[in-house]
Amino acid sequence: MAMFRIDEAKPLGRIAPEIYGHFSEHLGRCIYEGIFVKPDSGIPNVNGMRTDVVEALKEIRVPVLRWPGGCFADEYHWKDGIGPLEGRKRMINTHWGGVVEDNSFGTHEFFELCRQLGCKTYINGNVGSGTVQEMSEWVEYMTFDGVSPMAELRAKNGHAAPWRVDYFGVGNENWGCGGNMTPGYYANLYRRYQTYVRCYNHDAPIKKICGGPNVDDVKWTKKVLKTCFGHPQPEDVHGFMDGLSLHYYVHPGGWKHKGSALEFTEEEWYATMEKALYMEDLIRLHGDVMDKYDPEKSVGLIVDEWGAWYDVEPGTNPGFLYQQNTMRDALVAAVTLNIFNNHCDRVKMACIAQMVNVLQAVLLTEGPKMIKTPTWYVFHMYRDHQGAQALPVKAEGVGAVGGSKMPAVQVSASKLEHGGILVTAANLSMTDSQTVRLDLGRTAESASGVLLTGEAHAHNTFDAPEAVKEQPLAVTVVDGAAEFELPPCGVASVCLT
């Protein structure tokens, strides 16, 4: 039996809702067809935003949305995407698929999408091919409430009132597609560019995100932080750097041979689980460096690209990164979100890549059809963790799986505002069920739960859209503790009082 002792008396800290954030890039069919459709598409929409997609995203309480990229951000020039549609520039999306980008989805459309979702906004600025002036004017265009050239241009384009930018990323992957920079060079650019990401409304400050490392590149982290926090020392970390990004994707077979999303062996299943668990090592690795410069943890670790990345589905554009989504992906999501919850003192935001039709998407569309993936259901089952107090959990009697030291069951727990305890658990075994016992150190008055389970390869299709979905979970109280059976490849959400 896998026993987990939950300590209500020593909360780890608040789980920032933004940990459950999402990422939407001008890549494949994420935005076009996935989120945004033309007026004559015949697909129900409000101001171009697909009604079915918006409603499904609202169900999982999307807290923040990152846009326009990704690699696309550092070749994006925001003025190409404003004004009358017929006057917007057409360009080739050289990063993703070599298709025509007509810029019909731009700044105004992004804020309209976030308005409909009721979520916070995360803009990524262009450092790789853009100028300080361009970035400064974009911030002015979006947020300045007064008399200025950019505010007047915004009003001319139909939006007199300013919007709120909650987060602003100064570049993206500047160690790679964002300019192939050295860490010292980028850090000095960050110091310069962030100066002109001005806060025009002090009641709605913009939190600035510095471009961080790729996977385990701790040398990048060390050099960037040393340069940014060296001489001259910023007077106040707040308003200078609020977050450092980290990107990490799970590739079961490695970067060059990622493997199929649908056809995988037991060995590949456990390789995937092992790599998903590696997220915790990365948080500790970079967190140790951050602690030296920011012991009070004022600067959050922002994991704004994460998820499983496989070979594209056969017959699709290789540059569109379209892949199916199975119970294996549900486990990747469950394990990763549990890790973020357990490290909420340092991880302040995360964005799964990506929202619709790209990589580990929560939704897939095909013309007027839409399906929820197993990953969507995990976000739905975990949604009440948002804003709750994370609780420490001590594991006892948890076996190992996959011929390694991987735990058979991995969990996180939080105390909800109404006083209940939410526990989310993932069974990493591909073949064996696990009996799970949750001990609060007191008698549990009640317990209920929901379960997501299925054979490892199970997934939803447009012909069978509910092959994988939530179902009730039988939870009993035995000697004051909650017990339940967690099937192989299973994810559970249990509420205790």
Sequence and secondary structure as in RCSB ss.txt:
>XXXX:A:sequence
MAMFRIDEAKPLGRIAPEIYGHFSEHLGRCIYEGIFVKPDSGIPNVNGMRTDVVEALKEIRVPVLRWPGGCFADE
YHWKDGIGPLEGRKRMINTHWGGVVEDNSFGTHEFFELCRQLGCKTYINGNVGSGTVQEMSEWVEYMTFDGVSPM
AELRAKNGHAAPWRVDYFGVGNENWGCGGNMTPGYYANLYRRYQTYVRCYNHDAPIKKICGGPNVDDVKWTKKVL
KTCFGHPQPEDVHGFMDGLSLHYYVHPGGWKHKGSALEFTEEEWYATMEKALYMEDLIRLHGDVMDKYDPEKSVG
LIVDEWGAWYDVEPGTNPGFLYQQNTMRDALVAAVTLNIFNNHCDRVKMACIAQMVNVLQAVLLTEGPKMIKTPT
WYVFHMYRDHQGAQALPVKAEGVGAVGGSKMPAVQVSASKLEHGGILVTAANLSMTDSQTVRLDLGRTAESASGV
LLTGEAHAHNTFDAPEAVKEQPLAVTVVDGAAEFELPPCGVASVCLT
>XXXX:A:secstr
 EEEEE TTS  EE  GGGGEEE  SSTTSSBTTTB  GGG S EETTEEHHHHHHHHHTT  EEEES SGGGGG
  GGGGSS GGGS  EE TTTTT EE   S HHHHHHHHHHHT EEEEEE  SS  HHHHHHHHHHHH  SSSHH
HHHHHHTT  S     EEEE S TTTTTT   HHHHHHHHHHHHHTS  S TTS  EEEE   BTT HHHHHHHH
HHHTSSS  S STTT SEEEEEEEE TT SS    SS   HHHHHHHHHHHHHHHHHHHHHHHHHHHH TT  SE
EEEEEEEE     TTS GGG     BHHHHHHHHHHHHHHHHTTTTEEEEEEE SBSSSS SEEEETTEEEE HH
HHHHHHHGGGTT EEE EEEES  EETTTTEESEEEEEEE TTS EEEEEEE  SS  EEEEEE SS  S EEEE
EE   TT B  SSSTTSS  EEE  EEETTEEEEEE TT EEEEEE 
